[in-house]
Each structure stands twice: as C-alpha cells, then as structure tokens.
Amino acid sequence: MDSVVQQNRIPADDPKRSLAIARPDLDVNRPHIGIVGDTYTVLLSGKETAGRFCLIDMHVPPGGGPPAHRHDFEETFTLLEGELEVTFRGITQTARSPITIHIPANAPHQFRNSSAQPARLLCICSPAGRKISSWSSARWSPLAPRLLGHSTMPHKQNSERRPSAWLPSIRQNFSIRPRLPRTCASGRPSH
C-alpha cells in the first residue's frame, strides 16, 4: 500500500521555475513568426514549461494554413475565431469556432482557411519539440509585434507555400515531415 501512496504523491515544487505570463500583442520579446503566410506567436516555449508542451497563438488569414505534413509530437488546436478545413489522414471536414481538435503524433494532417475571414487558434504541442523556442532564428524572419491581434503578414500564394521553400528549415528544427500529394504523369495531384 505504501508504494501506491508514493506513486500518487505530487512532486515537490521546483523553485527554479517561475510564473510565465504572455501578452502576445504587447510583449516584443515573444517571437511573432511568419510561416506560409500565417502569423504564429509562441506564448509559452518549452523552456518555460520544462519541455512538457508549448503554446502557440496562430492567426491564419483567408487562404492560409500549412500544406499536408506530420511530426513527432501531439498537437491540439482550439479554434477561437473563424473556420478551417481540417484534413486528417486524407479526410477533410470543416471546423467552426468554438471547437477543439487533437492530432496524434505522426498522423498526416493539414488545415486551411477557406473562408473570407481570418481564423485564430491556440495550438498546444506536446512535448514542446526540439527547437520550438528557436523559431525566431529559423529560416523565416521574425515579424514585428502583431497589430491589434491581427496577422501582420498577408497570406502569400507564391513559392513560400511550396515545401521546397520551407522544408529544409522545418526538417532541421522541428522534426516535421511533409506529406506531399502523389502526382500522376501530368504533374497534377492524383486521388
């Protein structure tokens, strides 16, 4: 019985860890990163959570969202505003706020804002990932602080959305692997 009690004990407080407060629209020390036309703000990095998780505030403009990919961490989204087309293992459905969606590690997925309005979601990644706190030094440039909570970078329908533009940095920094569509001889996606 004593071993069961010991297993259920809450560990002692770690006084080396401190309270973390994020004010994404005011705190210039929080990285605001433009990735595939979206604006991602790291609210809590793995450094602040002892590697247990990270929390990212995502602003996705109309037409925005990452292409199909997968990664070795769990990912949970809470859609606060707007709607997204979410594709999970090849099945697409529309998600409208408020809703929470969980993506298991290594599962192929993507999301896209196909509406005319911006979408905003909070994303929890667990564990935090190898270099999630180093986003400000990755291939993409940090953005100026967000303006009134809206994306500071318009969505780009250009080469930035092609995996060849961002894949090397993604692979190196975040253990993310793209899941690219198969193409037929014409170069068009096959179904």
Buried (B, 14 or more C-beta within 10 A) or exposed (E): EEEEEEEEEEEEEEEEEEEEEBEBBEEEEBBBBBBBBBBBBBBBBBBBBEBEBBBBBBBBBBBBBBBBBBBEBBBBBBBBBBBBBBBBEEEEEEBEBEBEBEBEBEBBBBBBBBBEEBBBBBBBBBBBBBBBBBBBEBBBEBBEBBEEBEBBBEBBEEEBBEBEBBBEBBEEBBBBBBBEEEEEEEEEEEE
